[in-house]
Amino acid sequence: MQNHLTRRGFIGRAAAGSVALTWLGAGRAPTVFAAEASKPALLGGTPVHRGGWPPWPTWRESWEPPIIEVLRSGRWYRGDGEHVAEFETRYAQLLGAKRCLATASGTTALLVSLHVMDVDAGDEVITSPFTFIATYNAILINKALPVFADTDPATLTMDPASIESRITERTRAILPVHIYGLPCDMDPINAIARQHKLAVIEDACQAWLAEYKGKKCGVLGDLGCFSFQNSKHIPSGEGGAVTGDSDELLDRCQAFHNCGRPFGNLKGQGYFTRGSNYRMQQFQAVLLMQQFDKLVRETAIRRENADYLTAQLSQIPGIRPARLPENSRGVWHLYPFAYDGQQFNGLSKNKFIQALSAEGIPCSNGYHEQYNDGLLDEAIASRGFKRLFSAARLKAYRESFRELKGNAQVCANTVAVFQSLLLAERSNVAHIVEAIQKIHANSAALAKPA
Ligand SMILES: Cc1ncc(COP(=O)(O)O)c(C=O)c1O
């Protein structure tokens, strides 16, 4: 059975696992016989890692007073306080963006951006299939077609070479996703967009502080979108942001996310545009502002440990860490690697994940081939999509998923370790390497049918 453990479910499980593992570790004799230590935990041996892992999310008592102050003020909504606006100024500064708009979530950041970049009913948007499902949904909710570029198995992001063949006269935008905080190769993507006069909206929902050629993700295209949902490196339960360098675009984003009320240079025109309510609350902004320093500090730690893992894991046959584009820095929302069962005596990926989890290393599958799940069939069978697109286009669209060979490979091969493990002491991070080495050494026994 496929292990479709989701990233969000995985956090809960990783946290629960750390409690169980701590308890197991505490109950065992400190001396472990070599034979037991080398026997895979899945076959009854001792787990390589028997302590817990850093919990996620975490908070500090010092964060409480400003939150209580907002609570007691009764000024909770954006229009009645200064915190959201202050957050926007400071988040823009952190990223080197001219402007930022805070939103209720990453999904609403994407909805705002797609609307403002004039993605309309019947348009097409080229995006990555290897992403959280919100990327698909934001395009579909605009009654546009998410057309999938293929995934580069080396980088796990959109393969720029697969974009041009997918452009039609309906294409309005390219929506690259910096998945797991791994920057997309933006130069060729931007060049294609310029040549075909397409907007570029970055899904940077997992890429806070990731960098490409000296600039932060989220300021590499026309607009960038971020999420601050609970699992994220800077969480506020729910929350999001749009970033960019154009005052005109950001004024439009502001207006659209606030029921179409005029803003900035658009002032004085009454309800000049459509809009919705995608506003962030004051509580969320206060919580987020407390975490800027923590985000910077923890990003550096995750990077150091990810670099260590990449150097070590590259030496194990059958394990291939993700490659970053030249001159870029990831932030590792998950630490992914490609797993080749052939190098592990035919041990299936699911069994490898079970074995690694049993060694005390919580891990999960990457995204699966979500375009086969039914949501796109449901969308293209709807009255609206049938009115907007020809039957021939929808048929060709549905059939095009079979061409996503790189993505199919990535979905089949990827194993991912949750980000909070990268915040552990180096001696514990080394357990990830040791556990995989142990599984490799014992793969013949593990691969045997039970
Ligand atoms: C890549 C990606 N896009 C979009 C989203 C949507 O963000 P949110 O959950 O804040 O709506 C997420 C959040 O998980 C994400 O990871």
The ligand as an SDF file (V2000), in Angstrom:
LIG
                    3D

 16 16  0  0  0  0  0  0  0  0999 V2000
    3.6380   24.9150   -2.0630 C   0  0  0  0  0  0  0  0  0  0  0  0
    2.4400   25.4560   -1.3430 C   0  0  0  0  0  0  0  0  0  0  0  0
    1.5730   26.2410   -1.9910 N   0  0  0  0  0  0  0  0  0  0  0  0
    0.5000   26.7660   -1.3850 C   0  0  0  0  0  0  0  0  0  0  0  0
    0.2160   26.5040   -0.0630 C   0  0  0  0  0  0  0  0  0  0  0  0
   -1.0180   27.0560    0.5550 C   0  0  0  0  0  0  0  0  0  0  0  0
   -0.7830   27.7380    1.7320 O   0  0  0  0  0  0  0  0  0  0  0  0
   -1.8780   27.7510    2.9100 P   0  0  0  0  0  0  0  0  0  0  0  0
   -1.9620   26.4030    3.4930 O   0  0  0  0  0  0  0  0  0  0  0  0
   -1.3360   28.7790    3.8470 O   0  0  0  0  0  0  0  0  0  0  0  0
   -3.1660   28.1950    2.2940 O   0  0  0  0  0  0  0  0  0  0  0  0
    1.1020   25.6990    0.6680 C   0  0  0  0  0  0  0  0  0  0  0  0
    0.8560   25.3950    2.0820 C   0  0  0  0  0  0  0  0  0  0  0  0
    0.9620   24.3210    2.5550 O   0  0  0  0  0  0  0  0  0  0  0  0
    2.2260   25.1490    0.0100 C   0  0  0  0  0  0  0  0  0  0  0  0
    3.0720   24.3470    0.6670 O   0  0  0  0  0  0  0  0  0  0  0  0
  1  2  1  0
  2  3  1  0
  2 15  2  0
  3  4  2  0
  4  5  1  0
  5  6  1  0
  5 12  2  0
  6  7  1  0
  7  8  1  0
  8  9  2  0
  8 10  1  0
  8 11  1  0
 12 13  1  0
 12 15  1  0
 13 14  2  0
 15 16  1  0
M  END
$$$$
